[in-house]
Amino acid sequence: SKLIEQLTDYDLVLTTYGTMRRDITQFKDIQFDYAVLDEAQMIKNSGSQVAKASRLIQARHRIALSGTPVENHLGDLWSIFEFLNPGMLGRSSVFKAYTNDIEDKNARVLLGNALRPFILRRTKEQVANELPEKVEQTLYCDMGKEQSNLYDELRQHYRDSILGMVESKGMGKTKIHVLEALLRLRQAACHPALLDRGRALDASAKMDVLIPHLEELIEEGHKALVFSQFTSMLSIVQEHLDQKNIVYEYLDGQTRDRKERVDRFQTDKDCGVFLISLKAGGLGLNLTAADYVFILDPWWNPAVETQAIDRAHRVGQTKRVFAYKLICRNTVEEKITELQQQKRELADAILEENQSVLKNLSSDDLELLLS
């Protein structure tokens, strides 16, 4: 609080989004020459307190830096532009109505032309062309009989209950049930213990693929990052690594000593694996000691997976990076990767990936996911 009174005496003020949000009543009275938002996707939700606070900052010039300016849908971009050039894209409801049909090529071209003068876009290839190659590959896992039976049982249950519900009530009113069904099927594909249908050390398709790979890589002196959206899945991996006496580090949203964990992984040659939750570790980490990345469960938005892989593939990396996505055959995971491809095809239309898949999920798509 003492510092805030003296801020005008300084040339440069660095702060976090959380502090800015809490102290905006004082910040808003200071006239800055420049306001720069790093990782500007932090204000992607225009209704959030942090986005509202950012728009109250007074600055003669405004800059937003982001690797993923559009994470879920074009509303993310509206929120960033409302900070940069207030009012330029009109009211959010009008903008939303206009850009709802992202398949409309004319709307895409018009929007792209309108935004382009305000965007300097540089790809990683242009910025860091000395970076070694990144190789991405899908590792297909075949479920054993028990896991396969569990998955089929769940799939049939949800086909019977959800598809009829969607037909009678419509997708809008059953979205929460659809989300639950897809979550449970994804968990069944990852490990039965996530559904309390077995113990952590029981066999599962993904553990049968992941652990031998990690053992081999560590023996050869490599380091690996392992990402999952489920912290419970990371706990299962921990038990398997403990059993094999493999040294590892761990980071999720509850981790407070992030820097110490990162430093240990980067410098300790005996620590060969870093387990990271996708949400906690998808941004802001520099883990160039790793040259292998494993993504245990796919999600709709390929941008999120790219961010995770890029924890290792960034400036300072001297080795080729290998990234593996683990997908169980004949499951919803295979279907998710098909839907991801549709998002990639839209990728450069405006900027990056557009449209939340769930928002536009049709009953035909749902039938495909549950088939």
C-alpha positions, 0 to 999 in steps of 0.5 A: 500500500505504501508503494502504490502512493509512490508509483508515479516516481518510477519508470516501470511498474511490474505487477501480476494480474491478481494484484492489478485486479485487487488494487485497481481502485488505486491503479485506475487513477494513474496515467501510464504511457504504456500498459502491456499485458503479457499472456493476454489470454488471462483476460479472455473472459470479458465478464471476469473481474481481471478483464474488467479491471484491465479496461480501467487502466489509463494508458496512452498506448496499449499492447497485448502479448499472447501465444494463444489470443483465441483459446476457445472462441472469438469472444476471447479476441473480443475481450482482448480488443476491448482492452486495446481499442475500446469499442472497436468491435462493437458490443460483445453481443453484436460481435457474438451474433456476427461471428457465430457462424465461423464457417461463413468465409465472408465473415472470416475474411472481413474480420481478418481484414479489420483486425490485421492492422492491429496485429503483429503475428510472428510464428515461433519458426520466424522468431526462433529459427535456430530451434531444433526440430519438434516431432509429434506422434500419436501412440495408440494404446490397446485396452486389455479385456477388463478395461475394454469391457468397462469402457463398453459398458459405460459407452452403452449406458450413455448411448442409451441414456443421453441420445434419447435425452438429447432427442427429446429435450435438445442439446442445450438442456442436456449439455451438463449430462453430455459433459459428464458422459464424455468426462467419464468415458475419457477417464475410463480410457485413461485408467479404471481407477479414475472411476473407482473401478480398480487400484492405481497399480492395476494394469491399464493400456496407457500405463503399459505404454508410458512406463516402459517408454520412460524407463528406456528414456531415463536409461539413455539419459533423456528427460521427459515431461508427462502432462494430464488434465486429471491430477488423479491420473498423475497420482496413478503415474506417481505410484507406478514410478515409485514402484520402479524407483524412478526419480521425478518431480510433480507440479499441479495447481496446489504446488506453491514452490514452483520455482524449486521444482522446476530448478530441480528438474532442470539441474538434477541429472537423476530427476528424469521425469516431471509430472505436470497438470495441464492447467497448472503447467501449460504456461510460463514454464521453461523446461528445456532440460526435457527432450520428450513430452507425453500427453496422457489425455487429449482435449478439444483444444489443440492450442492447449496441447501445443502450449504444453509441448512448448514448455520443452520446445522453446528458446534454449533447447538444443536437442530435438523434441519428441512429443507423444500423445497417448490415445486409446483405440476405439474410444472417445479419444480417437473421436476427439482427435478427429474433431480437433482436426476440424479446429486446426483447419480453421486455424489461420482463418483469423488467428488461431483455433476458433470455436468451442467444440462443445458449443457447436456439438450437434447430435450427429457429433455426439453419436460419433463420440459415443459410437 
